[in-house]
Amino acid sequence: MVTLGLLTTAAAAGPADDDRKLDQHLRQRLSHSVDAAPLRVIVTVRPGAKQRGLLEALRAQGASITADFTIIDGLAGELSPAVVRWLAKHADVVSIGTDAPITVAGIAAPVSGTAANADYSVPSTIGLPEFDCQRTGPTLGIAVIDSGLANVPDLRGRIRAFRDFTQGGLPGLPQDPYGHGTHVAGLIAGNSSPTRGVAHGCNLIGLRVLDDQGAGKTSDVISALEWAVANRTPYGISVVNLSLGHPVLEPAATDPLVQAVEAAVRAGLVVVVAAGN
């Protein structure tokens, strides 16, 4: 009965709604009618839609729901093209976007001359004063959503928590097979001499969303943001760093990752996002 009721609701939406709710990648995929491969998507919905039976209706049609978000009104899953077309007509569905691949971008440049042997800190290099992570009370926590954190000497003793969202958010020992997250964490909070990070006394929370090749999914980044918001008090999280991203596939107003970042900011976190290298 749940499925029937939702199918009736979907039918009430006109066909003109179909394409407007899809990002450009999905529109292109669905234009190839012979392509029946499942689509990895993120669906944003109107408040209360999931409680009104949308999740049950999707599962009844064979959809695999991989994430039921609380930070945004949405879900992630693997859906057939037929189910995606059905959702696009549904009155409770706001947008359907690709669960886009997440990557990092890096630029390697040689350092030579006097700079190769110079003592420096990131704050002095970019003209910032030294930041005291304990000046307002308990040590400030910074969540690094990236490829993980390695327990290197620069960071040792200050990694308060580690979760691996490439494995569903499981807790574990710090690790970083790809290395990018550890590099970023060193710029943020490395405390070795002569090179120190911007906030070299702060605690770190490692939220791994990238695999050992530096690749990940948007849905895992949203889940990591969700965890950071939910656990900001016990771990003292005040700042979240995202040195990663995906191509623009839809307007910011409907982009699920943008919505999740904005929700984290509304919850009181400072979210720092790389604009490039």
N, C-alpha and C positions, 0 to 999 in steps of 0.2 A: 504493500500500500504506500509506503514511503516513496518508492521509486516511481509509482504511477502518479502520485501527487506532484512530484518534482518534474516529471515529464510534461504534465499539464501546464505547470508554471513556465517551463521552458518554451512550450509551444506558443505561449502568449506573447513572447518577445518576437519582434519582427525580424525578417532576414537581414534587414539593413544593419542590425546590431552585430552581425557575425564578425566581419572583418575588423571593425573598430576595436574590438576587445583583444585582438591578437597582435603580438609584436611582428615585426617585419620578417623575422626568420620563420615563424610559424605560418604566416600567410604564404610564404614561398613554398614551404614543405607541403601544405595542404592543397596547393594548386596542382600538385602532381597526384592525381587521383589513384594511381596504381601503387603508390607508396603506402604500405600498410604497417610499417615498422612502428613500434611504440615510441611515443614522444616524451621526453623528460621535460616537465613543465612546472612552473609555479603559478598557482591560481590565487588571485585576490578576490575576496567576496565581501558582500555587505555584512555589517555587524549582525550576528545571530544566525547567519545562514548555515553554519556547520551544525549548530544546535538544532536547527529545524530539519535536519536529516540529510544534508548534502553529502556528508562523508559516507553514510550508509548507502545512499543511492549510487555513489561512485563505486564502492566496493561491490555492490550487487551487479554492476556492469563489468566487473573484472579488473577495475583499476587497482594499481598498486600504490598505496599512499605511503610515501617515505618520510614525510614530516608534516605534523599538524602544529603550525606555529601559534604562539600566543603573543609574540611581540608585534605581529601584524595580523590582520584578519585574512588568513590565507593558509595554503597548504602546498606541499610539493608531492609529485608523484610521477609514475610512468603510466601514460594513458594512450589508448589507441586513437588514431585519427578520428574515428567515429565518435568517441566520447568527447574529444576536444571540440568537435563541431557541435555536439549537443550542448556542451557547457557554454559555448559562445552565444547560444540563443537563450541561455538561462537568465532570468531577471535578477537573480541574486549574485551573479558573477560580474565583477567589475572589470577584471583583465585576466588574460592568460599569456604568460610570457615563457620564453625558453629558460630552463634551468641552466643558464649560460656557463660555459667553462671559465674558470677563474685562473688567471696567470699573473706572474710577476714579470716585470721588465727590469733588466739590469744592463748597466753600461760599465765596462771595464776600461780603465785608463791608467797608463803607467805613471808612476810618480818618480821623478828624477831630481837631480841637483840637491840643493840644500833642503828642499821639502821632504826628501826621502828620510832624512835623519833628524828632522825637527821635532821638538817636544810641542804637543798641541793638545787642546781639548776642543770638542765640537762647539761648546758655547763661545770660546774665545775666537775660534775660526770664523763663526758667523756673526760675531759681535753681540752676543747675549751675555748677561751676567750669570754667574754660577747659581744654580737652582738648589735650594735646600729642601729636600723631600720630607723633612721632619719639622719644618717651621710652623706648621699648623696643627701639630699633634701627632697621632700615629703615622708611621711611614706610609706615604702615598703609594697606591698600587696602580700599575699600568698593565693592561691586558694587551698582549701582542697577538693579533689574529693573523697567522702566517703559516709557515712550513714547520713550526715547532720551535723549541728552544733546547740547545745542548747545554749541559751543566759545565760550561767552561769556566776557567778561573775568574774572568771578568764578571761573571753573573752568579757564581757559586754562593749559596747561602741566602739568595734573595728571590729564588723562584718559589713563590708561595703555593702555586697550584699548577697542574698540567692536565689538560683534557684533549683527547684526540677525536676530532669530529670527522676524520676520514674513517673512523671506526665507530661512528654513532655517538661520539661524545664520551667515550670511556675514560676514566681516570687512569693515570699511569705515571711512570717515571719520565722525566723530561727527555726528549729526543728530537733530533732534527736532521734526518738523512739528507735533505736537500741543502740546508745551510743558510738559506735566505733569512729565515726568522731570527736566527742567532746573530747574523750580521746586523739586522735592523735593531735588535735588542741592544747590541753593543753601542750603536749610535745613540740610542735612547738613554741607556742606563749603565753602560760599561764603566767600571771604576778603576781600571788599571792605569798606572803611570807609565809612560807619559801621555797616553791617549785616554780621554774620558768622554763619556756621553753627556748629553744635555742635562739629564737628571740622574747623575751617577750614584745617588744613594737610594733610589727608589726600589721598591719591590716589584717583581714581575709575575704575571699570570700568563702562562703559555696556552694558547688555544689553537691547536693545529688543525688547519683546513686544507693544506696542500700536501700532496703525496711526495714520494722521493724523486719525482721528476718535476716538481714545482707546479703541478696542475691540481685543480680542485673544482668544486661546484658552488654556484651561488647559494643554493639551499643550505650548504654546510656553513657558509659565512653567516647567513641569517641565524642559523641555530647557535653559532658561537656568540653572536651579538645578544641573542636571547638569554644565553647562559650568563653572560657578563652582567646584564641588567639584573637578572634574578639573584646573582651572587655578589652584587657590588658591596653590600654591607659586610658580610663575613670576611671578605678578602680585601677590603679597603680600596676597591677599584674606583678610581676617579677619571681615568683616561683610558681610551681604547685606540690602538693604532692599527690602521689598515693600509699596508703598503702593497696593495694588489688591486685587481679590478677586472672588468670585462668590457667588450665593445658596447657602445650605445645601441640598443635594439628597440627602445621605446621611450616615450617622454618621461622625465623625472617624476611627474605627478603620479604615474602608475608603475614605475619601476620598483619591484619589491625590495631590492637592496637599499635603494634610496629611502623607501618608507621605513625600513628597519633601522637605518642610521638615524633618521629623524626621531623615531620612537626612543632610541637610546639617549639622544640629546634631551628629549622631553623628560626622561627619567633622571636627568641630572648629570650624565656623563659627558665628558669632552671627547668627541670623536675626531681623530686626526687621520686624514686620508691623503695619500700621495697623489699628486697631480701629474707626476712623471719623474724622470730621473735627470 
